[in-house]
């Protein structure tokens, strides 16, 4: 092969590798989201601690509306999901979450945002259950 041809072909040969590097893997519930919700949210947001509030113990309790009628998780729409709004609200604001304990960091919030934007897949059954590390007292 002539050197000039190789120079012309090299960008085409490198494209698949560069493209793969530039695309981050979509977050999944099992790999990315479950641990964040367990460690940062579920100690308060469970059926025992806050029986009349949102629970992150399972899909059926998380895909609901707040008492004010705001949807907690809207698949494909992070800006309409109260979860994202509450996590991105400044810490001292009354609507900020979590009220106690460490907040998710910016990378964790970005993961949640991308997970919701990607459809918020949350499995049913044992794979989708979150057991809080401890349960806060109201």
C-alpha positions as CSV (number, residue, x, y, z in Angstrom):
1,X,0.0,0.0,0.0
2,X,1.3,3.4,-0.8
3,X,2.1,5.8,2.1
4,X,-0.4,8.4,0.8
5,X,-3.2,5.9,0.7
6,X,-2.4,4.8,4.3
7,X,-2.6,8.4,5.4
8,X,-6.0,8.8,3.8
9,X,-7.3,5.6,5.3
10,X,-6.0,6.0,8.9
11,X,-8.9,8.3,10.1
12,X,-11.4,5.8,8.8
13,X,-9.6,2.9,10.5
14,X,-9.5,4.8,13.8
15,X,-13.1,6.0,13.7
16,X,-14.8,2.9,15.4
17,X,-12.3,3.1,18.3
18,X,-12.7,6.8,18.8
19,X,-16.5,6.6,18.5
20,X,-16.6,3.9,21.1
21,X,-14.5,5.9,23.5
22,X,-16.6,9.0,23.1
23,X,-19.9,7.3,24.0
24,X,-20.4,6.6,27.7
25,X,-22.3,3.4,28.5
26,X,-25.9,4.1,29.5
27,X,-26.4,3.7,33.3
28,X,-28.3,0.7,34.4
29,X,-30.3,0.2,37.5
30,X,-28.3,-2.8,38.7
31,X,-24.9,-1.4,37.9
32,X,-25.3,2.3,38.7
33,X,-28.6,3.4,40.3
34,X,-29.5,0.8,42.9
35,X,-26.4,1.5,45.0
36,X,-26.9,5.2,45.0
37,X,-30.6,4.9,46.0
38,X,-29.7,2.4,48.7
39,X,-26.9,4.4,50.2
40,X,-28.3,8.0,49.8
41,X,-32.1,7.7,49.8
42,X,-33.6,4.4,51.1
43,X,-32.9,5.0,54.8
44,X,-35.7,7.6,54.8
45,X,-37.6,6.7,51.6
46,X,-38.9,3.3,52.7
47,X,-42.4,2.1,53.6
48,X,-41.6,1.8,57.3
49,X,-40.0,5.1,58.0
50,X,-42.2,7.3,55.8
51,X,-45.3,5.2,55.1
52,X,-47.2,8.1,53.4
53,X,-44.3,9.2,51.2
54,X,-42.3,8.0,48.2
55,X,-40.4,4.7,48.8
56,X,-37.4,3.5,46.8
57,X,-37.8,-0.1,48.0
58,X,-39.2,-1.2,44.7
59,X,-40.4,0.0,41.3
60,X,-44.0,-0.1,42.2
61,X,-43.5,2.4,45.1
62,X,-41.0,4.7,43.1
63,X,-43.0,5.3,39.9
64,X,-45.7,7.3,41.7
65,X,-46.7,11.0,42.2
66,X,-45.8,13.0,45.3
67,X,-48.7,14.2,47.5
68,X,-48.5,17.4,45.4
69,X,-49.1,15.4,42.3
70,X,-45.6,15.7,40.9
71,X,-44.3,12.5,39.2
72,X,-41.2,11.2,41.0
73,X,-39.7,9.4,38.0
74,X,-40.8,10.2,34.4
75,X,-39.0,7.8,32.1
76,X,-37.2,9.8,29.4
77,X,-37.8,13.1,31.1
78,X,-35.4,13.9,33.9
79,X,-36.4,17.6,33.9
80,X,-40.0,16.6,34.7
81,X,-38.9,14.0,37.4
82,X,-39.3,15.2,40.9
83,X,-36.4,13.0,42.0
84,X,-34.0,15.0,39.8
85,X,-35.5,18.3,40.8
86,X,-35.1,17.5,44.5
87,X,-31.6,16.2,44.1
88,X,-30.5,19.3,42.1
89,X,-32.1,21.8,44.5
90,X,-29.5,23.6,46.8
91,X,-28.9,21.8,50.1
92,X,-30.6,24.2,52.4
93,X,-33.8,24.6,50.4
94,X,-36.9,23.0,52.0
95,X,-37.4,20.8,48.8
96,X,-33.8,19.6,48.7
97,X,-33.1,15.9,49.1
98,X,-31.9,14.2,51.1
99,X,-32.9,16.1,54.3
100,X,-30.4,14.1,56.4
101,X,-27.2,12.2,55.5
102,X,-24.8,12.7,52.6
103,X,-26.2,13.9,49.4
104,X,-25.5,12.2,46.1
105,X,-22.4,13.8,44.5
106,X,-22.6,15.5,41.1
107,X,-21.5,12.4,39.3
108,X,-24.2,10.3,41.0
109,X,-26.9,12.9,40.2
110,X,-25.7,12.9,36.6
111,X,-26.0,9.1,36.5
112,X,-29.6,9.3,37.8
113,X,-30.3,12.0,35.2
114,X,-28.9,9.9,32.4
115,X,-30.7,6.8,33.7
116,X,-34.0,8.6,33.6
117,X,-33.3,10.1,30.2
118,X,-32.6,6.6,28.9
119,X,-35.9,5.3,30.1
120,X,-35.4,4.6,33.8
121,X,-35.5,0.8,33.5
122,X,-36.1,-0.6,36.9
123,X,-36.6,-4.4,37.1
124,X,-39.5,-6.0,38.9
125,X,-39.0,-8.7,41.6
126,X,-35.9,-9.3,43.7
127,X,-33.5,-7.6,41.2
128,X,-35.4,-4.4,41.6
129,X,-35.8,-4.5,45.4
130,X,-33.7,-2.1,47.6
131,X,-33.1,-3.0,51.2
132,X,-32.1,0.1,53.2
133,X,-28.8,-0.2,55.0
134,X,-30.6,1.1,58.0
135,X,-34.0,2.8,58.6
136,X,-34.1,6.4,59.9
137,X,-36.6,7.3,62.6
138,X,-38.9,10.1,61.5
